[in-house]
Amino acid sequence: MNHLDCKIHPKQLGTPKGVSHAVGFSGAGSSPGDKKMPSRHLQGKKRNIFEAYMSKENVSAGLKRGILIQGVLRINPKKYHEAFIPSPDGTRDIFIDGVVARNRALNGDVVAVELLPKDRWKVIKTEDSDKGADAVSESEVSEELLETPPAQLWRRRTGHSPEVILETQLNDSETEDGQEHGPGVPADGARERGNENADAQSAPQGNLPKLQDPRLCPDSLLQRSAKVVYILEKKHSRAATGFLKLLADKNSELFRKCALFSPSDHRVPRIYVPLADCPVNFVTRPSDYARTLFVCRIVAWEEHSHFAVGHLAKSLGQAGEIEPETEGMLMEHGVDFSDFSLDVLECLPQCLPWTIPPAEFTKRRDLRKDCVFTIDPSTARDLDDALSCKALPDGNFEVGVHIADVSYFVPEGSALDEVASERATSVYLVQKVIPMLPRLLCEELCSLNPMTDKLTFSVIWKLTPQGKILDEWFGRTIICSCTKLSYDHAQSMIEHPDREFQEDELPPVSTEHPIGEIHQAILNLHEIAKHLRQQRFEDGALRLDQLKLAFTLDQDTGMPQGCHIYEYKDSNKLVEEFMLLANMAVAHQIYRSFPEQALLRRHPPPQSKLLSDLEELCDQLGLAIDFSSAGALHKSLTEMFGDDMYSLAWKEVLTNMCSRPMQMALYFCTGVLQDETQFRHYALNVPLYTHFTSPIRRFADVLVHRLLAASLGSGKPLNLDADALQKQADHCNDRRMASKRVQELSTNLFFAVMVRESGPLESEAMVMGVLNKAFDVLVLRFGVQKRVYCNALPLQDYHFRKVGKKPELTLIWEPENPQQKAVHQVIAIFSLVEVVLETDDDTLKYSAVLKRPEAAKAPEDGPEGRDG
């Protein structure tokens, strides 16, 4: 593809004839908010659609004086004209109404906004406005807790999806944000598809006659509205996947120069691209490319045009196929999946096979004779961590966590260091990994493969059988793992403590250590881990377990053959407890040594507005849940439910609801954040936490390793001041969130392909939220969240009402034959229903359709016996 034709200047490109100004974005129609910001129409000049940006000096002064507000822009994926930034005081989000008010900023950008006059603020719908179901449209229902899947609620507050732990693929054993759910919980086909405009809905006309004028409303019924005046940082990649179209007006000058790129993501504007970038025969045979997926990059977006200007970066292939779709999502999210450069590869050891230099044995503690082993997913190839457990004569245990010493192979300031810091994380897709480091390091030199001498950084404790720490040691070590166990192997050992395992039941095991010794070490670790876990939750930790999807792939085609909900077992918990213990220990060590330069990880408490809304909803549903602290919430969720299938499904829905107010955990430099109370980790309920245990796939851990080495005198001080370290922390946060979003999209893609290839798929589902024309369900067989629309069902009619404050839909099904009576079905939160997942066409879109209830079956109306 060629770059933008120099003859096509952005200022020459207005909106072409035959294309409405109202459809500058991929969606249709402009927002009422756009009409609130008219531009002057100057005779003989092009009318400016967007306001010119403020100068940097005025923006800086405005932010200092509090006239302007800074925040991360989040655009509603379903209603692209609605956008938000978080309020600095943690209250209701600031609403940005319309594409024009957004002023060319894209999702995730850091923007400066100016509040509009009070008469332009949003009037929020009150409880009274719910009277009369017919007057309430779907967009007018408060959907913050009832509609939006958890990922969108996080995005409302953070610009990103929540922290997700990809246990099956990642072995991210430190579940430190309290949530255990991977990208295997796709929602509505694509995780982002949900209405974020939760409490910013306009009041229905006629229901609030005295309050329509915002100037007469109390502040509690208003949501501040604003307009973007400057883009402080373009976080969005400015890349989008989509399709090429010819311009409508074949007689226009533009038709001979440009094509129109229509992004799949409706939050990105349509883009003019020069015909020189397009396939040679595109103009004469456009239908040949109707299903071809392209990547386009925006290079300009002028004030006078609804359309951006860009160039086609690549033709990906046919839409709906796994590899083109995967490459598109990687490019859209700025994931670098290119081959490592020669400069980077030259940083690696050149003499292979590589052996540990003799000098290292004099600097390190030699643990090669110890019984050390790894426990990972069966498919893992980058083994970051190993464990050891030695019984001591006094009845206590010496327990070690041994982490690959990646910092030894990645010199600070080298080309390898630069590319690792830029990538910041490995990206785990369903079918492959995009590594942070060259595979020679990830899978060979650093990976703690069995029966090979490896350089490690260790934390070793003397622990009582109850997990009380008696002594603690940090240092660089050398290990030789005696075996590579999977979680299933370790689980089998835990479940069969008296069984003698045979060689053919396990992976290869070193002759230095009998199988019985490894088995006993795992049993001892399991017992200690149980005590550690119990103590953590007694001390106020929180864990929100959510359904996670794992796939079985065809070895030849790579297509999904099946999927299942991943089961989190005692072997997972064992590894998790010791990774958490090591991370906390290292956090205290580096903070003691470098109080102004430690790289830690904090988890802010839940958003107060969302939490209070959730508390109110639970109260309305008759659920006695204590939201006063992380520990209180965990206790409520664990003590409320039984073990029957209905209770477990009910718990899944409630856990999803409780995930929504949670904020994401963040890396930060202690020298930049002055208030030590903000260092705390809400979900773990600990004062200090960091990431130490996964340096092969997280650059933050590499930095922590360097800090730990410096604190022990075995490494140089970090060559970064506090501001530079914070900048790197911010970048790690950004890339971690982008990585997790891509991981979610990868899971969504594979699940959609499975529905297309193997569907229709039937499953029991539980209702999560009820709107006036639709309802949301959690599909229990797959952990998928989908919306069921009433107008897609063969109904005679349907009615929405509120029973007390609980929303309820009554569906009146069309009889299958004249002799039958119409079946009434009541849909309420926690109702159990049967759904069918099926593709709409040959694309990757699929829908959930409610199965017709049996005529003789009593209507399902939710857990009235449980919620009073």
C-alpha positions, 0 to 999 in steps of 0.5 A: 500500500502507498502512503497518502497521495500528496495531491490529496490534502486534508483541507481539500476533503469535505463531505462528499455529495450523497453522504450526509454530514450526519453519518460521518461516523460508521453509525447512522444519525447525529446526536442531539448534542451535535446540534447544540454546538453550531459553527459559524457559516462564513460565506465563501469558506468551509463551515467548521464542524469542530472547534479549534483546539485551545493552545497548550498554554491555555490548557495548562493554565486552565487545568491548574485553575480548575477551569478545565478537567482532564480525563480518559475519554470513553466512547459508548460502543453501542451509541457512539455519540455518547462519551464520558470522562471520569469525574476527578471527585469520583462521583458521576461521570462527566457526559460528552454529548455528541461527536462534535462535543468530542472534537475529534478525540478517540476512545482512550485518549487523554483529553481536557474538557470544559464544562458546558453551562448548567442549562446544557447538563443532562437531567437524570431520570428519577424513579418517578419517571418509570411510571408507565412502561410504555413511556420508557424506551430502552435507552431511557432505562438506567442500565448501569447495573442491569444492562452493561456487562462487567467489562463495559462498567470497568471501561466506564471508569477506566477507559479499559476493561477490568483486570482479567486473569488468563489462568489457562493460557497465562499462568497468571497465578497472582489473582491480586485484583480479587477477580478470576475471570479471563477473556473467556467470558465474551459479552454480546459477541464483542466484549465492548458492546453495551450501553455505557450511558448508565445514569446519564439518560434524559428524563422522558418527556412529560414525566418531569415537567417541572425539572426539564430545565436543568437550571431548576433541578437539584444537583443530585438530578444532574449530570455535568456535561462538557466538550473536549477542548484539547487532546493531551495524549493520543492513546488510541492507535489511530488504526482501525479495521474495516471495509472499503467503499466507493464514494456515492457521487461518481461525478465528484472530483473526490470520486476520482481521488478517494475511496471511503473506509468504513471502520468496523468500530463505530466509534472511529470516524469514516476515513478518506483514503487515496485510490492509490492505496486501494487495490488496482481494480477496486474502482471497476470491481468493488464487489470483489472486495466487499468482504475483504478486511483492511487496516487503515491508519488516520493521519489527519482530521480537520475541523471542517470535515466529519471524515478523517483522512488516512492511508490503507496500511494492509489488506488482511484477508477475508472477514470472519476468518481467524487469522485476518481478524486476529491480525486486525485486532492486534494492529487496532490495539497497537500490539507489536507482533513484528519479528525482533530486529537484528539489533535486538537479537544481537543482545542475546547469547550468540554461543549456543548451547548457552551454559551458566558462566562459572563466575555466577556460581560464586555470586549465587546460592546453589539450589540445584540439589533441592527438590524444585519443580514447576506447576503450569498449564499443560501447554505453557512454554514460558515457565516463569516460576518454580516452587520448593518445600523442604521439611525441617527437623523442628517441624517447620518448612523451608519454602522457596519461590524461584523466579526466572532471572530475566534481568540477567539477560536484559541489560538496562539500556540495551536494544533488547531492554528498549523493545521489551519496555515498549512491548511491556507485556506478552499478549496471550491469544487463544491460538498463540502468544505474541511474546515480549522477549525473543523466543530464545529467552522466553522458551529456552534460556529464561524458561525454567525447563526441567533438568536444566541449570537455570538462573533464578531470583528466589524468595525463601521463607521458614514457615510454620505448618500454619503459614506463619513467617519465621524467617525470610531470605531474598537472593539470586540463585541457581536451580535445576527443576526436577519436573514440569508438572501441569495443574492436573498432575498436581491436582491428582497428587492433592486428591490422592495423598496416599497413592504411589504415582508411577513414572508413566503417569507423570512427565519426565522426573529427575532421578535425583528426586523420587516421585514420592518426594515431589508428591510429599512436597506438593501435599505440604505446600497444599496444606500451608497454602490452605492456611495462608488462603484462610488467613488472607480472607480472614484478614479481609481479602476479596475474590470474585470468581467468574466463569472462564472459557477454554477452547480445544483446537484442531491441531491441523486447522486451528479451528475451535473444536469445542470449549468448556468452563475452566475449573479453578482447582486446589492446585491453582490455589496452591500456586496462587498463594505462594506467588502472592506471598512472594509479591508482597514480600518483594514489595516491602523489601524494595519500598524499604530500600527505595521509598522514592523509587519503588515500583508497586501496584495499587488497587483503588477501592470501588467507585462510590457511585457505582457501589451505592447503586449496586447496594441499592439494587441488591436491597431492592432484590432482597439481598443482604450483602455487606459492601462496607469492605472487601472482606465483608463483601467476600464473606457475604458472597461466600456465605449466601449460597448453597451448592445446588446448580440454581444457587451456583448460577445465582452466585455467578450473576451476583458476582458479575454485578459485584465486579462492575464497580471495581477499579483496575489495579495500577503500577505506580512509582512511590516517589510520585504518589505522596499519600501512602494510604493510596498505595493500598491494594483493595482486593488483597487488603494489604498496604504494599503489593507489586509484581515480581513473579512473571518477568518473562512476560511482564516488563514491570517485573523486570524493573522490580527484579532490578530494584530488588537486586539493587536493594540486596547490593547485587545489582546497580541502582535503577537508572530512572528517576521517579518521574521517568519510572512513573512514565514507564509504569503508565506505559505498562498500565496502558499495554497491559489493558490493551493486551487484556482487551485483545485477549478478550477479543480473541476469545470472542472471535473463537467463540463466535467461530464455534457458534458459526461452525457448530451451532446452534448451541443450547444452554440454560441461562440466568437473567442478569438484567431486565429492560423494557424491550429486552433482557440480559442473560448469563449463558451458564454453559459458556459464561457468555453474556447476551441480550435477548430482544423481545422483537426477535421472539414470536410474541403476541405482546410483552409488558414491562412493569416494576414490582416494587422497584424490581423490573419485570417483563411479561412475555405473551407467546404466540400459540403454536396452533389455534387450539393452544392458549398463549403462554405467559412467561415472566422474566425477572432478575435471576429467572432461569431460562433456556436460550439458543445461540445461533449465527445471524448469517455467515459473519461472526455475529451471533444472537441469543434467542429465548426458547419457547416455554412449555405450555404446561410449565409454570412461568419462571419468575425468579427466586422469590423464595430467596429474596423475600 
